[in-house]
Amino acid sequence: MPLFRPAHLTGTAWRTAGRGMLAKALSEFAYEELLTPRPAGGGEYRVLLESGTEYRFGARRTAYGSWRIDPASVRRDGAEADDPLTFLLDARTTLGIGDDTAGHLVRELSATLTADTRLLADTPTAAQLAEYDYADLEGRQTGHPWIVPNKGRIGFSATDADRWAPEAARPTSLPWIAVHRDLAEYRGVPGLDAERLYREELTPRTREVFDTAVRDRGGRPEDYLWLPVHPWQWAETLLPLFAAEIAADRIIPLPEDPDLRLPQQSVRTFLNVSHRHRRTVKLPLSVLNTLVWRGLPTERTLAAPAVTSWMLSLRGRDPFLSEECRVILLGETASVTVRHPVLEAIPAVPYQYRELLGAIWREPVAAHLEPGERARTLAALLHTDGAGRSFTAELVERSKLSPADWLRALFHALMPPLLHFLYRYGVVFSPHGENAIVVFDEYDVPARLAVKDFVDDVNVSAEPVPELEAMPEDVAGILLREPPRFLTQFIHSGLFVGVFRYLAPLLEEQLALPEEEFWRLLREEITAHHDRFPELADRFATFDLLTPRIERLCLNRNRLLLDGYGDRPERPHAAVHGTVANPLHTPAVVAPRTRIPSGTSMSVEARRVKEL
């Protein structure tokens, strides 16, 4: 058998990817104060490392104390630099990285670079991407904008990445397993029992085949639950760790179902591309990517439908959310959880061993779209094509709106529902680039928000809020409670720092919209919400998004200095290091203009422009 070598792994692509990663590492490590660049004159900065090596680069400072570094400007001791692995050797003592962490980091950086070369090999234009479906657009994204080794996927081989990574964009059929009900537990939203779920997700012929497979092993179909599994997880994790249960026919392998599914940015989530209105399925994957092992925590998987029901009830009872914002909550409507009978009995077992086997079925965004609407993750707005054209710039041009008016529409789609959940109910999402989905109208104008990943990324106020008193016990027992000061950080770090600090300078560079104007318009949207709900004034003070400074959350520092690559009983959290100035604190002088009433679609404005 010939050795596998990715065709996209060429010297030119490697250097191009390396140049981008090196600039990103310098930018993000400087933001997290792992490095301290000093002015060198002429718009340049220098970093003199303990190794004696000097890096110079052209950069400008942006909001939150960030750095925007030109990849082509980076020099190492005066020579052009494009190798982040050499940079790691140069900088490891300055950064304070232990040798064991550095060794694992080399693996993650190399895997990320290899994935980046694949993306470079096929770079559709921004105009082409604007025509892509939601599921297909996901595979073109470059990954987490903040974390440097954002596609490390420790556990995947090169052939695994070629088969299962989102940038591979390979639709696949998933195999299923039958698990005896003394091992497996089913949960569903009211009215969705297991039998109905299977009727809606599987054809009669497939259900018949599954029943026959169970009977052939001497079992009774009614004693088993079915769930899909990731083929990699089956081979690498489930067969070794659940061998006793498989030998006893308490877990029975089933054939694939015929639907094709496409892996998304989270790697473990699959969208159905054969029947796009069927549910998305989220599967555990014992792969270390970004900061955590990508499993499914047992208790949270069990609680997912209950959390969904509660969240949907909040929206359904609130006309502002349901009728004006028309926010879409992509419910996690069903789950099957399988505990490991030995590993989960060990009190402080590493958390990856409590997240091995299960499935969550989530509503697909396609089922909620109205005619003419198109959904794109917020992360897509940060994408730049191979010619340097911003995807956002393409959408703004298509909308026929000015950049400022298009940005107002984006903020008006995103902020009111997020703010209302926070202020009225003491509930916050983690609206990062993958979880927050922008729904655009037929003119590519942002119209409304869709949100996903409730059970993992919804948190509630630790300070008493009357609206939380009726929270069901099974929901209250699973959602994390945070003090108000930290609760607001989910919006700051997930959305403002995690997305907008990249989007603001991008719009300045490509659409000549000053960064100061970006933050002014965002603050204006927040204060307009305050004006709309004056009765919640005490909540605006409790959950204050406009403080002079906020804590600096650090994602790379977490990996490099705190958690490293060791096992632990709980999932790691982002590190906090100092504070940064909040660009939303000081209001700028606002020119008079006509405010779009809350709940009014910006598509009306776009339509008028087109008619003119």
C-alpha positions as CSV (number, residue, x, y, z in Angstrom):
1,M,0.0,0.0,0.0
2,P,1.5,3.4,-1.0
3,L,2.1,5.9,1.8
4,F,-0.5,8.6,2.3
5,R,0.7,12.1,1.5
6,P,-1.8,15.0,1.3
7,A,-1.6,16.6,-2.1
8,H,-2.0,20.0,-0.6
9,L,1.1,19.7,1.6
10,T,3.6,21.6,-0.5
11,G,6.4,23.9,0.4
12,T,4.7,27.0,-0.8
13,A,1.5,26.3,1.1
14,W,3.4,25.4,4.2
15,R,5.3,28.7,4.2
16,T,2.1,30.7,3.5
17,A,0.3,29.0,6.3
18,G,3.3,29.4,8.6
19,R,3.5,33.1,7.9
20,G,-0.1,33.6,8.9
21,M,0.2,31.5,12.0
22,L,3.4,33.3,13.1
23,A,1.7,36.6,12.9
24,K,-1.3,35.2,14.8
25,A,0.9,33.8,17.5
26,L,2.7,37.2,17.9
27,S,-0.6,39.0,18.0
28,E,-2.4,36.8,20.4
29,F,0.5,36.2,22.7
30,A,1.0,39.9,22.9
31,Y,-2.7,40.4,23.6
32,E,-2.5,37.9,26.5
33,E,0.8,39.6,27.7
34,L,2.9,36.6,27.2
35,L,5.1,38.8,25.1
36,T,5.7,42.6,25.3
37,P,6.4,44.2,22.0
38,R,8.3,47.6,22.1
39,P,8.1,50.4,19.6
40,A,10.9,50.3,17.0
41,G,9.9,53.4,15.0
42,G,8.2,53.8,11.7
43,G,5.1,51.8,12.8
44,E,7.3,48.8,13.7
45,Y,7.5,46.9,16.9
46,R,10.2,44.6,18.2
47,V,10.2,41.6,20.6
48,L,13.6,40.7,22.0
49,L,13.4,37.1,23.4
50,E,15.5,35.6,26.2
51,S,17.2,33.4,23.6
52,G,18.7,36.5,22.1
53,T,16.5,36.4,18.9
54,E,14.7,39.5,17.8
55,Y,11.4,39.6,16.0
56,R,10.2,42.8,14.3
57,F,6.9,43.5,12.6
58,G,4.5,46.2,11.4
59,A,1.4,46.4,13.6
60,R,-1.3,48.6,14.8
61,R,-3.1,48.6,18.1
62,T,-6.8,47.9,18.2
63,A,-9.6,47.6,20.8
64,Y,-9.0,45.7,24.0
65,G,-5.3,46.2,23.8
66,S,-5.1,43.9,20.7
67,W,-2.4,43.8,18.0
68,R,-3.1,43.6,14.3
69,I,0.2,42.4,12.7
70,D,0.9,42.3,9.0
71,P,2.1,38.7,8.3
72,A,4.3,39.9,5.4
73,S,6.2,42.3,7.7
74,V,7.5,39.8,10.3
75,R,11.3,39.5,10.4
76,R,13.5,37.3,12.5
77,D,16.9,38.8,13.1
78,G,16.4,40.9,10.0
79,A,15.3,38.0,7.7
80,E,11.8,37.2,6.5
81,A,10.1,34.9,8.9
82,D,7.4,32.3,8.2
83,D,8.1,29.5,10.7
84,P,6.0,29.3,13.9
85,L,7.8,26.2,15.0
86,T,11.2,28.0,15.0
87,F,9.5,30.8,16.9
88,L,8.4,28.3,19.5
89,L,12.0,27.3,20.0
90,D,13.1,30.9,20.1
91,A,10.4,32.0,22.6
92,R,9.7,29.0,24.9
93,T,11.7,30.4,27.8
94,T,10.3,33.9,27.4
95,L,6.8,32.4,27.3
96,G,7.5,30.2,30.3
97,I,6.5,27.0,28.5
98,G,7.7,23.7,30.0
99,D,9.4,21.2,27.7
100,D,6.6,18.7,28.0
101,T,4.0,21.3,27.0
102,A,6.2,22.5,24.2
103,G,6.5,19.0,22.8
104,H,2.7,18.5,22.6
105,L,2.3,22.1,21.3
106,V,4.6,21.3,18.3
107,R,2.2,18.5,17.4
108,E,-0.8,20.7,17.6
109,L,0.8,23.5,15.7
110,S,1.9,21.1,12.9
111,A,-1.5,19.6,12.6
112,T,-3.1,23.1,12.4
113,L,-0.6,24.1,9.7
114,T,-1.4,21.0,7.7
115,A,-5.1,21.7,7.9
116,D,-4.4,25.3,6.9
117,T,-2.5,24.1,3.8
118,R,-5.6,22.2,2.8
119,L,-7.7,25.3,3.0
120,L,-5.2,27.2,0.9
121,A,-5.4,24.6,-1.8
122,D,-9.0,25.4,-2.5
123,T,-10.0,29.0,-1.9
124,P,-13.4,30.0,-3.3
125,T,-13.9,33.7,-3.8
126,A,-16.0,35.7,-1.3
127,A,-18.6,36.0,-4.1
128,Q,-18.7,32.2,-4.5
129,L,-18.9,31.7,-0.7
130,A,-21.9,34.0,-0.6
131,E,-23.8,31.4,-2.5
132,Y,-22.9,28.5,-0.3
133,D,-25.4,26.7,1.9
134,Y,-24.9,26.9,5.7
135,A,-23.5,23.4,5.9
136,D,-21.1,23.8,3.0
137,L,-19.8,27.2,4.2
138,E,-18.7,25.7,7.5
139,G,-16.0,23.6,5.9
140,R,-14.4,26.7,4.4
141,Q,-13.7,28.4,7.8
142,T,-10.2,28.6,9.2
143,G,-11.1,27.9,12.8
144,H,-11.0,29.7,16.1
145,P,-9.6,33.2,15.5
146,W,-8.1,33.5,19.0
147,I,-6.5,30.1,19.7
148,V,-3.3,29.6,17.8
149,P,-3.3,25.8,17.5
150,N,-7.0,25.8,16.6
151,K,-7.0,22.6,14.6
152,G,-4.7,20.4,16.6
153,R,-7.2,17.5,17.0
154,I,-4.8,15.4,19.1
155,G,-5.9,11.8,18.5
156,F,-6.5,12.2,14.7
157,S,-4.0,10.7,12.3
158,A,-3.3,12.4,9.0
159,T,-5.7,10.0,7.3
160,D,-8.3,10.7,10.0
161,A,-8.1,14.4,9.3
162,D,-8.4,13.7,5.6
163,R,-11.6,11.8,6.3
164,W,-13.2,13.6,9.2
165,A,-12.0,17.2,9.5
166,P,-14.5,19.9,8.4
167,E,-12.1,21.3,5.8
168,A,-12.1,17.9,4.1
169,A,-15.8,18.5,3.4
170,R,-16.5,14.8,2.8
171,P,-20.2,13.9,3.3
172,T,-20.4,10.5,5.0
173,S,-23.0,8.0,6.3
174,L,-22.8,7.2,10.0
175,P,-23.0,3.8,11.5
176,W,-25.4,3.2,14.5
177,I,-25.4,1.0,17.5
178,A,-28.1,-0.6,19.7
179,V,-27.5,-0.2,23.4
180,H,-29.4,-2.1,26.0
181,R,-31.7,0.1,28.1
182,D,-29.9,-1.0,31.3
183,L,-26.9,1.0,30.0
184,A,-28.6,3.7,27.9
185,E,-31.0,6.5,28.9
186,Y,-33.2,8.4,26.5
187,R,-34.4,12.0,27.1
188,G,-36.7,14.0,24.8
189,V,-38.7,17.2,24.9
190,P,-42.4,16.7,25.6
191,G,-44.0,14.7,22.8
192,L,-40.8,13.4,21.4
193,D,-40.3,9.8,22.7
194,A,-37.6,7.5,21.3
195,E,-40.0,5.8,18.9
196,R,-41.1,9.1,17.3
197,L,-37.5,10.3,17.1
198,Y,-36.5,7.2,15.1
199,R,-39.6,7.4,12.9
200,E,-38.6,11.0,12.0
201,E,-34.9,10.4,11.5
202,L,-34.9,6.9,9.9
203,T,-36.8,5.3,7.1
204,P,-39.0,2.3,7.7
205,R,-36.5,0.1,5.9
206,T,-33.6,1.2,8.1
207,R,-35.6,0.6,11.3
208,E,-36.5,-2.8,10.0
209,V,-32.8,-3.6,9.3
210,F,-31.8,-2.4,12.8
211,D,-34.5,-4.6,14.4
212,T,-33.3,-7.6,12.5
213,A,-29.7,-6.9,13.6
214,V,-30.7,-7.0,17.2
215,R,-32.7,-10.1,16.8
216,D,-29.8,-11.8,15.1
217,R,-27.8,-11.3,18.2
218,G,-30.5,-12.8,20.4
219,G,-31.9,-9.6,21.7
220,R,-35.4,-8.0,21.7
221,P,-35.5,-4.7,19.8
222,E,-37.8,-3.1,22.5
223,D,-35.0,-3.6,25.1
224,Y,-32.5,-1.4,23.1
225,L,-32.0,2.2,22.2
226,W,-30.4,3.3,18.9
227,L,-27.8,6.0,18.4
228,P,-25.3,6.9,15.7
229,V,-21.6,6.8,16.5
230,H,-18.6,8.5,15.0
231,P,-16.6,5.7,13.2
232,W,-13.3,7.1,14.6
233,Q,-14.8,7.0,18.2
234,W,-15.9,3.4,17.7
235,A,-12.5,2.2,16.5
236,E,-10.3,4.2,18.8
237,T,-12.4,4.5,22.0
238,L,-15.6,2.4,22.2
239,L,-14.3,-1.0,21.0
240,P,-11.4,-0.9,23.6
241,L,-13.3,0.6,26.5
242,F,-16.7,-1.0,26.0
243,A,-15.4,-4.4,24.9
244,A,-17.2,-6.2,27.8
245,E,-20.5,-4.7,26.9
246,I,-20.0,-5.5,23.2
247,A,-19.0,-9.1,24.0
248,A,-22.2,-9.5,26.0
249,D,-24.3,-8.1,23.2
250,R,-25.4,-5.2,25.4
251,I,-24.0,-3.0,22.7
252,I,-24.7,-4.3,19.2
253,P,-23.2,-2.7,16.0
254,L,-25.7,-1.7,13.4
255,P,-25.3,-0.7,9.7
256,E,-25.0,2.8,8.5
257,D,-28.2,4.7,7.8
258,P,-28.3,6.0,4.2
259,D,-28.3,9.8,4.9
260,L,-25.1,11.7,4.2
261,R,-23.9,14.0,6.9
262,L,-21.2,16.7,6.9
263,P,-18.9,17.4,9.8
264,Q,-19.0,21.0,11.1
265,Q,-16.5,23.3,12.7
266,S,-16.8,21.6,16.1
267,V,-15.7,18.3,14.3
268,R,-18.1,16.2,16.4
269,T,-21.3,17.8,15.0
270,F,-22.9,16.5,11.7
271,L,-25.4,18.2,9.5
272,N,-27.7,16.1,7.4
273,V,-27.1,17.1,3.8
274,S,-29.4,14.4,2.3
275,H,-32.4,15.7,4.2
276,R,-31.5,19.2,5.4
277,H,-34.6,19.5,7.6
278,R,-33.7,16.5,9.6
279,R,-31.9,17.0,12.9
280,T,-28.3,17.7,13.4
281,V,-26.5,15.1,15.5
282,K,-23.7,15.8,18.0
283,L,-21.5,12.9,18.9
284,P,-18.7,12.5,21.4
285,L,-15.2,12.4,20.0
286,S,-12.2,11.6,22.3
287,V,-10.0,14.1,20.5
288,L,-8.3,17.1,22.2
289,N,-9.0,20.2,20.2
290,T,-8.6,23.8,21.2
291,L,-8.9,23.6,25.0
292,V,-10.9,20.4,25.8
293,W,-11.6,16.8,24.9
294,R,-14.6,16.9,22.5
295,G,-16.8,14.4,24.4
296,L,-20.3,14.7,25.6
297,P,-20.6,15.1,29.4
298,T,-23.0,12.5,30.7
299,E,-25.1,14.6,33.0
300,R,-25.3,17.5,30.5
301,T,-26.3,15.1,27.7
302,L,-29.1,13.8,29.8
303,A,-30.3,17.3,30.7
304,A,-30.1,18.8,27.2
305,P,-33.8,18.3,26.3
306,A,-35.0,19.7,29.6
307,V,-32.8,22.8,29.2
308,T,-34.2,23.2,25.7
309,S,-37.8,23.0,26.9
310,W,-37.1,25.6,29.6
311,M,-35.3,28.0,27.1
312,L,-38.1,27.6,24.6
313,S,-40.7,28.4,27.3
314,L,-38.9,31.6,28.2
315,R,-38.9,32.7,24.6
316,G,-42.5,31.6,24.0
317,R,-43.9,33.6,26.9
318,D,-42.0,36.8,25.9
319,P,-43.4,38.7,22.9
320,F,-40.2,40.7,22.5
321,L,-38.2,37.6,22.0
322,S,-40.7,35.6,20.0
323,E,-42.4,38.2,17.9
324,E,-40.1,41.2,17.6
325,C,-36.7,39.6,17.7
326,R,-38.0,36.3,16.3
327,V,-34.9,34.8,17.8
328,I,-34.3,31.1,16.7
329,L,-33.3,28.7,19.5
330,L,-32.0,25.5,17.9
331,G,-33.2,23.1,20.5
332,E,-31.4,20.0,21.6
333,T,-34.6,18.0,21.5
334,A,-33.4,14.5,22.2
335,S,-30.5,12.6,23.7
336,V,-29.2,9.2,24.4
337,T,-26.6,8.8,27.1
338,V,-24.5,5.7,27.8
339,R,-22.4,5.5,31.0
340,H,-19.3,3.5,31.3
341,P,-20.1,1.1,34.2
342,V,-16.6,1.2,35.6
343,L,-14.9,4.5,34.6
344,E,-17.8,6.6,35.8
345,A,-17.7,5.0,39.2
346,I,-14.2,6.4,39.8
347,P,-14.8,9.7,41.6
348,A,-12.0,11.8,40.2
349,V,-11.5,10.0,36.9
350,P,-10.2,12.4,34.1
351,Y,-13.3,14.1,32.6
352,Q,-12.7,12.6,29.1
353,Y,-13.7,9.2,30.6
354,R,-17.1,10.6,31.6
355,E,-17.9,11.8,28.0
356,L,-17.4,8.7,25.9
357,L,-20.7,7.6,24.4
358,G,-24.0,9.3,23.7
359,A,-25.7,11.5,21.1
360,I,-27.7,14.7,21.0
361,W,-30.2,15.6,18.3
362,R,-30.5,19.3,17.6
363,E,-33.0,21.1,15.4
364,P,-31.4,22.2,12.1
365,V,-31.4,25.9,11.3
366,A,-32.8,25.1,7.8
367,A,-36.1,24.1,9.4
368,H,-36.6,27.6,10.8
369,L,-35.7,29.7,7.8
370,E,-38.4,31.7,6.0
371,P,-38.4,32.0,2.2
372,G,-35.4,34.0,1.0
373,E,-33.5,33.8,4.3
374,R,-30.0,32.4,4.5
375,A,-28.1,31.3,7.6
376,R,-24.4,31.8,8.2
377,T,-22.3,31.4,11.4
378,L,-21.0,34.6,12.9
379,A,-17.5,33.2,12.4
380,A,-18.0,33.3,8.6
381,L,-17.9,37.2,8.8
382,L,-14.2,37.0,9.7
383,H,-13.3,35.0,6.6
384,T,-11.0,36.5,3.9
385,D,-10.6,34.7,0.6
386,G,-7.4,33.9,-1.2
387,A,-7.4,37.2,-3.0
388,G,-7.7,39.1,0.3
389,R,-11.4,39.9,-0.2
390,S,-13.4,39.9,3.0
391,F,-16.6,37.8,3.1
392,T,-18.3,40.6,5.0
393,A,-17.3,43.2,2.4
394,E,-18.9,41.0,-0.2
395,L,-22.2,40.8,1.8
396,V,-22.2,44.6,2.4
397,E,-21.8,45.2,-1.3
398,R,-24.6,42.8,-2.1
399,S,-26.9,44.5,0.4
400,K,-26.6,47.9,-1.3
401,L,-26.4,49.4,2.2
402,S,-23.7,51.7,3.4
403,P,-21.2,49.8,5.7
404,A,-22.5,51.7,8.7
405,D,-26.1,50.8,8.0
406,W,-25.2,47.2,7.3
407,L,-23.4,47.1,10.6
408,R,-26.4,48.6,12.4
409,A,-28.5,45.8,11.0
410,L,-26.0,43.2,12.3
411,F,-26.0,44.7,15.8
412,H,-29.8,45.0,15.7
413,A,-30.1,41.3,14.8
414,L,-27.7,40.1,17.4
415,M,-27.9,42.3,20.5
416,P,-31.5,42.7,21.5
417,P,-32.2,39.0,22.1
418,L,-28.9,38.5,23.9
419,L,-29.4,41.5,26.0
420,H,-33.0,40.6,26.9
421,F,-32.1,37.1,28.0
422,L,-29.4,38.6,30.2
423,Y,-31.3,41.5,31.7
424,R,-34.8,40.1,32.0
425,Y,-33.9,36.5,32.9
426,G,-30.3,36.4,34.1
427,V,-29.5,34.0,31.4
428,V,-26.5,34.3,29.1
429,F,-25.4,32.3,26.0
430,S,-21.8,32.0,24.9
431,P,-22.4,33.7,21.6
432,H,-19.0,33.0,20.0
433,G,-18.5,32.6,16.3
434,E,-19.7,29.0,16.0
435,N,-22.7,29.2,18.4
436,A,-24.2,32.5,17.1
437,I,-25.8,32.2,13.6
438,V,-26.8,35.2,11.7
439,V,-29.9,34.9,9.6
440,F,-29.8,37.1,6.5
441,D,-32.7,38.3,4.4
442,E,-32.9,38.0,0.6
443,Y,-30.7,41.1,0.2
444,D,-27.9,39.7,2.5
445,V,-28.9,42.1,5.2
446,P,-28.6,40.7,8.8
447,A,-32.2,40.1,9.9
448,R,-32.2,38.0,13.1
449,L,-30.3,35.6,15.3
450,A,-30.2,31.9,15.8
451,V,-28.4,30.4,18.8
452,K,-27.3,26.8,19.5
453,D,-25.4,24.8,22.1
454,F,-27.6,25.4,25.2
455,V,-26.6,22.7,27.6
456,D,-22.9,23.4,27.2
457,D,-22.9,27.1,26.9
458,V,-25.9,28.6,28.7
459,N,-25.2,30.0,32.2
460,V,-27.4,31.7,34.7
461,S,-27.1,34.3,37.4
462,A,-25.8,33.3,40.8
463,E,-27.3,36.5,42.2
464,P,-31.1,36.0,42.8
465,V,-33.3,36.9,39.9
466,P,-37.0,36.5,40.4
467,E,-37.5,35.2,36.8
468,L,-35.2,32.2,37.7
469,E,-37.3,31.0,40.6
470,A,-39.5,28.9,38.5
471,M,-36.6,27.1,36.8
472,P,-37.2,23.3,36.8
473,E,-35.1,21.4,39.3
474,D,-33.5,19.2,36.6
475,V,-32.4,22.4,34.7
476,A,-31.3,24.2,37.8
477,G,-29.1,21.3,38.8
478,I,-27.2,21.3,35.6
479,L,-26.7,24.9,34.4
480,L,-23.7,26.7,35.8
481,R,-24.4,29.7,38.0
482,E,-22.0,32.7,37.7
483,P,-21.8,36.0,39.5
484,P,-23.1,39.0,37.4
485,R,-19.6,40.3,36.8
486,F,-18.5,37.0,35.2
487,L,-21.8,36.4,33.5
488,T,-21.3,39.5,31.3
489,Q,-17.9,38.0,30.4
490,F,-19.7,35.4,28.2
491,I,-20.8,38.2,25.9
492,H,-17.6,40.2,26.2
493,S,-15.3,37.2,25.6
494,G,-17.5,35.2,23.3
495,L,-18.8,38.0,21.1
496,F,-17.0,41.3,21.6
497,V,-13.5,40.0,22.2
498,G,-13.8,36.7,20.4
499,V,-15.4,38.1,17.2
500,F,-15.8,41.8,17.1
501,R,-12.2,42.7,17.9
502,Y,-11.3,41.0,14.6
503,L,-14.3,42.2,12.7
504,A,-13.9,45.9,13.6
505,P,-10.4,46.3,12.1
506,L,-11.4,44.2,9.1
507,L,-14.2,46.6,8.3
508,E,-11.9,49.5,8.7
509,E,-9.4,48.0,6.3
510,Q,-11.8,46.8,3.6
511,L,-14.8,49.2,3.9
512,A,-13.2,52.3,5.4
513,L,-15.5,52.2,8.4
514,P,-13.4,53.6,11.3
515,E,-13.0,51.2,14.2
516,E,-14.2,54.0,16.6
517,E,-17.5,54.1,14.6
518,F,-17.8,50.3,15.0
519,W,-17.8,50.5,18.8
520,R,-19.9,53.6,18.9
521,L,-22.6,51.8,16.9
522,L,-22.4,48.8,19.1
523,R,-22.8,50.9,22.3
524,E,-25.7,52.8,20.7
525,E,-27.5,49.5,20.1
526,I,-27.0,48.5,23.8
527,T,-28.1,51.9,25.1
528,A,-31.1,51.8,22.8
529,H,-32.1,48.6,24.5
530,H,-31.8,50.3,27.8
531,D,-34.1,53.0,26.6
532,R,-36.6,50.5,25.4
533,F,-36.8,48.7,28.8
534,P,-36.4,51.4,31.5
535,E,-38.0,49.2,34.1
536,L,-34.9,47.0,34.0
537,A,-32.5,49.8,35.0
538,D,-31.3,47.9,38.1
539,R,-30.5,44.9,35.9
540,F,-28.4,47.1,33.5
541,A,-26.3,48.1,36.5
542,T,-26.1,44.5,37.8
543,F,-25.1,43.1,34.4
544,D,-23.0,46.0,33.4
545,L,-21.5,45.7,29.9
546,L,-20.3,49.3,29.8
547,T,-17.7,49.3,32.6
548,P,-14.4,51.2,32.1
549,R,-12.4,48.0,32.1
550,I,-13.1,44.2,31.9
551,E,-11.0,41.2,32.9
552,R,-8.7,39.9,30.2
553,L,-9.7,36.3,29.5
554,C,-6.9,34.3,27.9
555,L,-7.2,31.1,25.9
556,N,-3.7,30.5,24.8
557,R,-2.3,31.2,28.2
558,N,-4.5,28.5,29.5
559,R,-2.9,25.9,27.3
560,L,0.7,27.2,27.5
561,L,1.0,27.9,31.2
562,L,-2.0,26.5,33.2
563,D,-3.5,23.3,32.1
564,G,-1.0,22.2,29.5
565,Y,-1.9,18.7,28.2
566,G,-2.4,16.9,31.5
567,D,-5.6,15.0,32.5
568,R,-7.9,16.5,35.1
569,P,-11.3,15.6,36.6
570,E,-13.0,18.8,35.4
571,R,-13.0,20.7,32.1
572,P,-10.6,23.6,32.1
573,H,-11.8,27.2,32.0
574,A,-10.2,30.3,30.4
575,A,-7.5,32.0,32.3
576,V,-7.9,35.5,33.6
577,H,-4.9,37.9,33.4
578,G,-5.3,41.5,34.3
579,T,-7.8,43.9,32.7
580,V,-8.2,45.7,29.4
581,A,-10.0,49.0,28.5
582,N,-13.6,48.4,27.4
583,P,-14.2,50.2,24.1
584,L,-17.9,50.4,24.9
585,H,-17.3,52.5,28.0
586,T,-17.0,56.1,26.7
587,P,-19.8,57.2,24.4
588,A,-18.8,59.2,21.3
589,V,-20.7,62.2,20.0
590,V,-23.6,60.8,18.0
591,A,-24.8,62.5,14.9
592,P,-28.6,62.8,14.7
593,R,-30.2,60.0,12.6
594,T,-33.5,58.1,12.3
595,R,-33.5,55.1,14.6
596,I,-34.9,51.9,13.2
597,P,-37.7,50.8,15.5
598,S,-37.1,47.6,17.5
599,G,-38.5,44.6,15.6
600,T,-38.4,46.3,12.2
601,S,-36.5,44.3,9.6
602,M,-33.6,46.1,8.0
603,S,-34.6,44.4,4.7
604,V,-37.2,47.1,4.4
605,E,-34.4,49.7,4.3
606,A,-32.4,47.6,1.8
607,R,-35.5,47.2,-0.4
608,R,-35.9,51.0,-0.5
609,V,-32.3,51.5,-1.5
610,K,-32.7,48.9,-4.3
611,E,-35.8,50.6,-5.5
612,L,-34.0,54.0,-5.6
